[in-house]
Amino acid sequence: MIPVTKPYLPPAEEYNKYLEGIWKRQWLTNNGPLVNELELKIAEFLGMKNFLYLSNGTIALQIAIKALGLKGEVITTPFSYVATTSSLVWEGCKPVFVDIDPRTWNIDRKKIEEAITPNTSAILATHVFGNPCDVIKISEIANKHNLPVIYDGAHAFGVKFLGKSLFEYGDISTVSFHATKLFHTIEGGGVFSNNKDLFKKMGFMRNFGHDGPEVFREVGINGKNSEFHAAMGLANIKKVDEIIAKRKILSELYDLKLTDLGFEKQKISKETTFNYSYYPILLDNEEATLLCLSRLNKSQIFPRRYFYPSLTQIPYLESDSLPISENISKRVLCLPIYYELSVEEVDLICRIIKSFLTNA
Ligand SMILES: *Cc1c(COP(=O)(O)O)cnc(C)c1O
């Protein structure tokens, strides 16, 4: 069976070394030494000033929304994982979708301004599949209208834009370390912010608002993560460069093998050092996409329709339909890509796709 992704797992001995320490200290959660060490290692790896480790990438979005005190309308993208939108709804905000750019699949910054109203409180955009949003232009628009920007960087670990971590851009960036992501801590996520006050506030929010045992600074929630999860992160972070390098090789191999089929591909922004976290292709129409999926499934190969459906179509929201997001979400397939995937397996996947497309 070839799934769309498989989590990288470190050698068991390496994880066990961290467990021995946990058993000695008997400190399991609440800002323990491994959580602290992971926060420092991640900031150092990315060249960031700080990082706040949280239980997952969804609570990261919710804490970011809460810390900025967002209310009313938030301009966002319809082409993302549902958590980008549902966390807005969960925090009492109204998502206002702006259609995506047909080439980059990120929010179309040219359409942002016309969606701004007196009720707009922020912009929440996703770096889709790790492809940088037009962060410079979005920041100009945001400054002009005095709006904060949150980036959902769930896919963007290790991506650099203009020589800096992509997480440097925006008021807050969030990340996910879920087991399906490029770098994972089983469950996990976090926030980055260069605004010291915001960062401090999110630190209180992560732990019920505690500032010491008896003082509550902010309304808080439980967004903490455990020593066991941090241990997985510490073991995995040593391998990230190697994981990205392997994905680059696989990604280029797909490019090479599929080139004569002429699939439309996501256009990666210039000045980007990419992380190859997904391998999406666009088929001609939904019919071809479903056929491709079922042919591959028959051979025990399981690509995924990321992202489908377009978030304009989720039932608990009323939204106008947005043609580009809906069109792309019907035609996109993410092909398997992960550290252990072999060159032979990529070859097999490409041969199956080729044989059915050239016979169709
Ligand atoms: C995975 C993901 C999330 C949610 O992260 P979790 O850690 O699973 O809560 C949010 N946004 C996007 C774009 C994602 O892919």
The ligand as an SDF file (V2000), in Angstrom:
LIG
                    3D

 15 15  0  0  0  0  0  0  0  0999 V2000
   -2.9230   20.4910    9.1460 C   0  0  0  0  0  0  0  0  0  0  0  0
   -3.4730   21.8450    8.9370 C   0  0  0  0  0  0  0  0  0  0  0  0
   -4.0280   22.5980    9.9890 C   0  0  0  0  0  0  0  0  0  0  0  0
   -4.3220   22.0270   11.3330 C   0  0  0  0  0  0  0  0  0  0  0  0
   -3.2330   21.5850   12.0350 O   0  0  0  0  0  0  0  0  0  0  0  0
   -3.4330   20.4820   13.2020 P   0  0  0  0  0  0  0  0  0  0  0  0
   -2.0930   20.4180   13.8210 O   0  0  0  0  0  0  0  0  0  0  0  0
   -3.8420   19.2100   12.5210 O   0  0  0  0  0  0  0  0  0  0  0  0
   -4.4930   20.9790   14.1250 O   0  0  0  0  0  0  0  0  0  0  0  0
   -4.3840   23.9170    9.7300 C   0  0  0  0  0  0  0  0  0  0  0  0
   -4.2550   24.4560    8.5020 N   0  0  0  0  0  0  0  0  0  0  0  0
   -3.7600   23.7570    7.4650 C   0  0  0  0  0  0  0  0  0  0  0  0
   -3.6050   24.4300    6.1380 C   0  0  0  0  0  0  0  0  0  0  0  0
   -3.3790   22.4170    7.6350 C   0  0  0  0  0  0  0  0  0  0  0  0
   -2.9230   21.7160    6.5920 O   0  0  0  0  0  0  0  0  0  0  0  0
  1  2  1  0
  2  3  1  0
  2 14  2  0
  3  4  1  0
  3 10  2  0
  4  5  1  0
  5  6  1  0
  6  7  2  0
  6  8  1  0
  6  9  1  0
 10 11  1  0
 11 12  2  0
 12 13  1  0
 12 14  1  0
 14 15  1  0
M  END
$$$$
